[in-house]
Amino acid sequence: MGSPSARDEKSDTILLKFLRARDFKVKDALEMIRSTVIWRKEFGIEKLLEEDLGLPELEKVVFMNGIDKEGHPVCYNKVFSDEEKRKKFLQWRILFLEKGIRQLLDFSPSGVSSMVQREIRLATKQALHLLQDNYPEFVAKKVFINVPWWYLAYNRMISPFLTQRTKSKFVFAGPSKSADALFKYIAPEQVPVQFGGLSKDNDSDFGTSDPTTEITVKPSSKHSIEIPVSEVGSLLTWELRVLGWDVTYGGEFVPSAEDAYTVIIQKPRNFKIGEPGKVLLTVDNASSRKKKILYRSKISHSSD
């Protein structure tokens, strides 16, 4: 008996998602599939995938970036208040849901300050129904960041209307905990810089394949990051980010030779190696709270 085709495997995966959404009750799962097929025809999904929605500004509202720790693609989604564009907004969300992605909602001040709470509730309620009714088990995790207190209260109100499986996919984090919430599911190098990560467009020094190291600096203390270097003529480049800032850091080069002098590094991100030694990046946390540091480094050799 031959192995199943890729198309058969994908179909089996989709069918399994519908079965899970209905606790493996076949009749209920089939009814859900029938409803979804009808909805897809009414909404014009196939046409939507080829359509230009005419709202280029939504590219900053809904966009794909990197993968999570389990390999799922990640979709970032900022909420906004333009009621007239809500239908287009929902079309964009469906467009990305078609690719089976992990969703993230940002409630930062730039997204919340200008919006009316009723509009958020309406857009979110519509999106939740679309997700639960037509894309069961397609979203691995939905992370809400920079969440205001009133939204947490609203979530408690709608929670009874969601299935337990759906509720388990939701994570909520206030402004001070947003980055930590993201890093639990997504590596920092995969998270866009505007959300606290290290991923930047057109970054000539680092990419999402360059791993990040996380360290915690205790309150009122210093921590030194040591990077050994040995090849003369090579260029050491590093990137360092502090969650919450309120700290200072400096760099110095310590040669291996005993009679050589320590050199204070003037440039903030790189250093040309003139002799074997080590680079020390020292973070000074003078605040009363511990700080999380993200850093990574790479060496470009003279032949690169």
N, C-alpha and C positions, 0 to 999 in steps of 0.2 A: 504494500500500500504506500503510495507516494506521500511526500511531505506536503502539508497544506501551503497554498500560495500566500504571499504577503497580504493580498486583499482579504483572503479568508481569515487570516490571523487578526487583521484589523476589525473585521466584522464581528468576530468572536469577542474581541475586547470591548467593543461598543455594546454588544448584547449583554455582556457580563455586568457592565455599568448600570444598565437599566434593571437587571435582575437584583443587583445589590440595593438599588434605590427603593425597590419594593420588597425587600427582605426575602428575595428568591421565590416570591409568589408569581408563578408563570403567567397566570391569567391577568393579574394586575400589571405586570411588566409589559405584556403584549398590548394592553389597553393604553399604557403610557406611550409606547412606541407609535401606536396608531395616532394618538393625539399629537405627538411630536411631528409626524410626517405631515399631518394636516396643517399644523402651524407653520412648518417650513415652506409649504406651498403658498400659504396665505401671506406670509411675510416676504416671500421672494428671496430666499437665502442664496440660491444659485446665482441669481442676477445681482444680488448685493455684493457678492465676492468680486464681481467684475466692475462694479459701479464706482465712479468718483463722487463721493458724497458732497463735494463742494465746500468743505469746511477744513481748509488746511490748518487752521488754528488748533483743531482737535488733535493734531499730531503731537502737541505738547501736553494734551490732556490724557490721551491714551497712547502708550507706546510700549514696544517690546525691548527688553534689555537683559541679556545674559540668561543664566540658568540657576536653579536652586541646587541645594546639596544632593538632591536625588535625581538631578538631571532634567527636571521639568523646565520648560521655557517660562519666563517671568513676564507678566504684563503689569505695567504701572498705570494707575488710573487716578487722576485728580478729579475731585468733585467740583462742580461749578453751578451757577445759579440761573443761567439764561433759560427760562422756561420755554421759549420759542424753539430753542435748539435741542430740547430734551429728546425728541424723536430721533434726531440725527445722532445724538449722544448714545442712545440705546442701540442704534444700528452699528455704531462703532464697536460697542461692547460685544455685540453678537458676532461681528466680524472677527474679533480676536478670540472669542470663545470657540469659534469654529476650529481653531488650531489647538484646542485642548490645553489651556494654560493655567498657571497659578496667578491669581489676581492680587493686586495691592491697591488699597485706597488711601490717598493722602488727604488729611484734613488740616494741613498747615494753614497759618493765617492768610496766606495769599489765596487760598482756596475757600476759606470759611468767612472771612470778614465781610465780604460783599454779598453773601448769600442769605436767603431767607430759609429758616429751618424747615418750613413746610415744603419748600421745593426740594430740599435734600431728602426729606422723608418720602416724597412722591417718587423721585427718580430712583432712590434706593429700593423702595418697595417693588417698583416695576422690574428693576434689574434682578432682584431676589427671586421673584416669581418666574422670570424667564430662565434663570439659572436652575432653579429647583425643578421646574416642570419639563424643560426641554434639553438640559445639559446635565443630567444626573451623574455624579461622580466624575465629571470632566475637570473640575477644578480641585487641585490637590489641597490648597490652603488659600484662604482669603484673609489677608492681613490688613487691618485698619490702623493707620498710624496718625499721630498728632490729633488724637480723638478728643474733642471737648467733653466736658462733664455731661452736658445735656444729651449728647449722642449715646453715651453709655446708658442713660436712663431710657432713651427711646429703644435701644437694643433690648433692654429687659422687657419692654412692652411687646415687641414683636417676636421675642424668643419662643413663646408658647405655640406660635403658628408654624414653626419650623420643625422638621424632623430631627431626631437626636443625631443622626448621621450628618445632616447638614450643619447643625450647630457645632459639631466637633471640628468642622473645617474653618471656623472663624476665630481670629485672634484680634484683640483690641489692645492698643497701647497709647498712652498719653504722650505728649511732646518729649518728656524727659526719658522715656523708655522706648521710643520708636526705633532708634538704631539697634539697640539690643534685641528687640523683637525681630527685626529683619535678619540680623546676623545669626539668629537661632536656626533659620531656615535657608539663608542665602549667604554664601561666603562674601566677605567685605569687598574683594576685588570684583565681584559681580554686581554690587549695588551701586547705582549712580551716585556721584558725589553730592548732588543736591539732597539725597536722602541719608547722608552720613557715611557713604562708602567711598571707594577709590576709583570707580569706573568713570572715565571721562572720554568724551568724543575726541577723536584726533589726537590721542595721547601718543607722542613719539617715543616716550621712554618705557612705558609699561602697558600691558594689556591684561585681559581677563584671565589669561593663562599663567600670569605671574602671581604665585601664591603670597598671601599676606600672613604675617605673624601678629598675634594679639597678646599684649601684656597689660597688667594692671599695676599702676603706680599708687602706692598707699598715700594717705593724706600727709602733708608736711614732710615729704621725703623725695629723694632723687633716685632715678634708675638709669643705668648706662647700658646702651645697646652696643655690643662689640662685634665689629665686622672685620675679620682677618683679610688682608690683601698681600699678595706676594709678587705678582707680575709687574715689573717696572714698565711704565708707559701705558698701562691700562687705565680705564676711566671707571670709577665707582659712582654709580647713580643710586639714589635712594628716595623713598617717599615715606613721609611720616605724617600721621594725622591723629589728633587727640579729640576724643568725643567729649564735647563740653568746653574744650579749650581751657582758659584760665590757668595755663601753664606756660613755661618757657623751655626752650631747648637750645643747645649749642653743640657744635661738633669740633673734634680735634683729631689730628693724626699723630699716632705714637709709633715712631720707627722701632724696628727690632734691634738695631745697633745700640749698644749701651751708651756710646758717646754722642749720639744724635739728639737733637732737640725736638720737643713736641711742637707741632704746628697747629695753630688755630685755623679752622676752616672758615673761609670768608663766604663762599658761595653756599646757598642753602640746600642744594639738591645733588651736588656732585663734587668729585675731587679727583684730580689727576695723580696717579701713583708714581712717585719718583724713586721710591725704595721700598723694600718689604716692611711690613708693620701691621698696624690695625687702626681702624677708624672707630672712634668712640662718639656715639650720639647720646648726650646726657639730657634727660628730661627732668625738670625741676617742678614738682607739684607743691606749690606753697599753699594750696587751698586746704580746707578742712574735709574735703571729700575725695574718695579714691577716683582715679581717672583711668579710662581704658585707652591704650595706645595701639594704633594700627601702623605697621611699617613693613616695607619690603625693600629689597635692594638687588642690584644686578651689576655685573662687571662686564664692560665692553673691552675686548682685547684690541691691541693695536692693529691686528689684521682685519677686524670687523669693518 
